Amino acid sequence: MNNSTEFPESFLAIHSAIHVLIFVVLPVPLVTVTGMSIVALLTAKDVNWKIKVVLINILVPDIIVFISLIFYDLGYPVRVYLIEGNDTDALDVTCLMSIILYGIAFLGNAFGGVLFSVSVYIFTKHGVKKLKWIGIISYIATTWVLILLYRIIPIVLNLDTLGVISIAGFCIFPITQAFIVNITIDVLLVLLNITFVVIFSTCNFIFVKKNQIATENSDRPNPLKKAMTKVMQSS
């Protein structure tokens, strides 16, 4: 592993300003909006708790991303100014912690989208009572545990090639076979989740459209609208 590459002080000053803008200033609106959304959901009295949990599960990865950026920022001065000689452990810690957290959030977002699309389909077609707590909790717990194991076990077992280098404070991983395999698996998992989201979203759209057309062609009250007004409030 190589240590930080030397750069002129003027370059490092400009780079530091850009780094602060990208990794400190820009994430603030993200975590602010996410935090306010979670608080609003928790305090909302007219939203069913099952729906609250499903929506909060989608927002949690944004918080994890923010935490990963904090770790990255805290390690920035270490990588730029304090690393001397061949201090590979410092690079491993400051780079890997943020990368692992970001990877967890990345997959958490994908699996959260599947839960949301399936939940919307179930309570739109069958009502919120068919959306069972055991199913929601089991899915959330299982996916998060599997994501954590998938990200952490290779590091613990030293299966990943930790050839991290730091160029002006940026963590860079060499394109190794292990890196390519990890990226490929991540892409396949995300594509699989997107496929499920598209399928259930399409089924939900077709159901709503058919129900709307059938109601418009009759004098009966719209059962879908009546059901949806109760969905958010029923327990």
C-alpha positions in Angstrom: 0.0 0.0 0.0 1.3 3.5 -0.9 1.1 6.4 1.5 -0.3 9.8 0.6 1.1 11.5 -2.5 2.9 14.8 -1.9 1.3 18.0 -3.3 2.0 21.7 -3.1 0.4 23.5 -0.2 -1.6 25.8 -2.5 -3.1 22.7 -4.2 -4.0 21.2 -0.8 -5.7 24.4 0.3 -7.9 24.5 -2.8 -8.6 20.8 -2.6 -9.5 21.1 1.1 -12.0 23.8 0.3 -13.6 21.7 -2.4 -13.5 18.7 -0.1 -15.4 20.6 2.6 -18.0 21.7 0.1 -18.7 18.3 -1.3 -18.4 16.2 1.8 -19.5 18.6 4.6 -21.7 21.4 3.2 -23.8 19.5 0.6 -24.8 16.5 2.9 -26.3 19.0 5.5 -29.5 19.6 3.5 -29.8 15.8 3.0 -29.6 14.9 6.6 -31.8 17.9 7.6 -34.6 16.9 5.2 -34.3 13.2 6.2 -34.3 14.0 9.9 -37.3 16.3 9.6 -39.1 13.6 7.5 -38.5 11.0 10.2 -39.7 13.3 13.0 -42.8 14.2 10.9 -43.6 10.6 10.4 -43.1 9.7 14.0 -45.3 12.5 15.3 -48.0 12.2 12.6 -51.3 11.1 14.2 -53.2 10.3 11.0 -50.6 7.9 9.5 -50.8 4.2 10.2 -47.7 2.8 12.1 -47.1 0.1 9.5 -46.7 2.7 6.8 -44.5 4.8 9.1 -42.1 1.9 9.7 -41.9 1.2 5.9 -41.2 4.8 5.1 -38.7 5.3 7.9 -36.9 2.2 6.7 -36.3 4.0 3.3 -35.0 7.1 5.1 -32.5 5.3 7.4 -29.9 4.7 4.7 -29.7 8.5 4.1 -28.7 8.9 7.8 -26.0 6.1 7.3 -24.7 8.0 4.3 -24.3 11.1 6.4 -22.5 9.1 9.1 -20.1 7.6 6.5 -19.3 11.1 5.2 -18.5 12.2 8.8 -16.0 9.3 9.1 -14.5 10.3 5.8 -14.2 13.9 6.8 -12.7 13.0 10.2 -10.0 10.9 8.4 -9.3 13.6 5.9 -6.6 15.5 7.9 -5.1 12.2 8.8 -4.7 11.2 5.2 -3.4 14.6 4.0 -1.3 15.9 6.8 -0.6 13.3 9.5 0.3 10.1 7.5 4.1 9.7 7.4 6.2 6.8 6.2 4.1 3.7 5.5 1.3 4.0 7.9 -1.1 1.6 6.1 -3.3 1.0 9.1 -4.3 4.6 9.3 -5.4 4.5 5.6 -7.3 1.3 6.2 -9.3 2.7 9.1 -10.0 6.2 7.7 -11.0 4.9 4.3 -12.6 1.5 5.0 -15.0 2.7 7.7 -16.7 5.3 5.4 -16.7 2.9 2.4 -18.3 0.1 4.5 -21.0 2.4 5.8 -21.7 3.8 2.4 -22.0 0.3 1.0 -24.5 -0.6 3.7 -26.6 2.4 2.9 -26.4 1.7 -0.8 -27.9 -1.7 -0.5 -30.3 -0.6 2.3 -31.8 1.9 -0.1 -32.4 -0.8 -2.7 -34.0 -3.3 -0.4 -36.1 -0.6 1.3 -37.5 0.3 -2.1 -38.7 -3.3 -2.6 -40.5 -3.3 0.8 -42.1 0.0 0.0 -43.4 -1.1 -3.5 -44.7 -4.4 -2.2 -46.4 -2.7 0.8 -48.1 -0.1 -1.5 -49.4 -2.9 -3.7 -50.7 -4.9 -0.7 -52.5 -2.1 1.1 -53.9 -0.7 -2.2 -55.3 -4.0 -3.4 -56.2 -5.7 -0.1 -56.2 -3.1 2.6 -53.7 -2.2 5.4 -54.9 -5.1 7.6 -53.3 -7.6 5.1 -50.0 -5.8 5.6 -48.8 -7.9 8.6 -46.4 -6.7 11.2 -44.6 -10.0 11.2 -43.9 -9.7 7.5 -42.6 -6.1 7.8 -40.4 -6.7 10.8 -39.1 -10.0 9.4 -38.2 -8.4 6.1 -36.5 -5.4 7.6 -34.5 -7.4 10.2 -33.4 -10.1 7.7 -32.3 -7.7 5.0 -30.3 -5.4 7.3 -28.6 -8.4 9.0 -27.7 -9.9 5.6 -26.4 -6.5 4.3 -24.2 -6.1 7.4 -22.8 -9.6 7.1 -22.2 -9.2 3.4 -20.2 -6.0 4.0 -18.4 -6.9 7.2 -17.4 -10.6 6.9 -15.1 -10.2 3.9 -13.2 -7.4 5.9 -13.0 -9.5 9.0 -11.8 -12.6 7.1 -9.4 -10.3 5.1 -10.9 -11.6 1.9 -10.8 -8.1 0.3 -7.6 -6.8 -1.1 -7.1 -3.7 1.0 -4.8 -1.9 -1.4 -6.0 1.6 -0.4 -4.0 4.6 -1.5 -4.6 8.3 -0.7 -4.2 11.0 -3.3 -4.7 14.4 -1.8 -6.9 13.0 0.8 -9.2 11.0 -1.5 -9.4 7.3 -0.8 -8.8 5.2 -3.9 -9.1 1.5 -4.2 -7.1 -0.3 -6.9 -9.1 -2.2 -9.6 -8.4 -5.7 -8.3 -10.4 -9.0 -8.9 -12.0 -8.7 -5.5 -13.0 -5.1 -6.2 -14.6 -6.1 -9.5 -16.4 -9.0 -7.9 -17.9 -6.8 -5.2 -19.0 -4.2 -7.6 -20.6 -6.8 -9.9 -22.5 -8.4 -7.0 -23.7 -4.9 -5.8 -24.9 -4.0 -9.3 -26.8 -7.4 -9.7 -28.4 -6.9 -6.3 -29.6 -3.4 -7.2 -30.9 -4.5 -10.6 -32.8 -7.4 -8.9 -34.3 -5.0 -6.5 -35.2 -2.5 -9.2 -36.9 -5.3 -11.1 -39.1 -6.1 -8.2 -39.9 -2.4 -7.7 -40.9 -2.1 -11.3 -43.0 -5.3 -11.3 -45.0 -4.4 -8.2 -45.3 -0.7 -9.1 -46.7 -1.8 -12.5 -49.1 -4.2 -10.9 -50.3 -1.5 -8.5 -50.8 1.0 -11.4 -52.8 -1.6 -13.4 -55.0 -2.4 -10.4 -55.7 1.3 -9.7 -56.3 2.0 -13.4 -58.7 -0.9 -13.8 -60.6 0.1 -10.6 -60.9 3.7 -11.7 -62.2 2.7 -15.2 -64.7 0.2 -13.7 -66.0 2.8 -11.3 -66.3 5.5 -13.9 -68.5 3.2 -16.0 -70.9 2.6 -13.1 -72.9 4.6 -10.6 -71.3 2.9 -7.6 -69.1 4.8 -5.2 -65.4 4.3 -5.8 -64.3 1.6 -3.3 -60.6 2.3 -3.9 -61.0 6.0 -2.8 -63.0 4.9 0.2 -60.5 2.3 1.2 -57.5 4.6 0.8 -59.0 7.3 3.0 -59.0 4.7 5.8 -55.7 3.1 5.0 -53.6 5.9 6.6 -55.6 5.9 9.8 -56.5 2.3 10.4 -54.2 0.3 12.6 
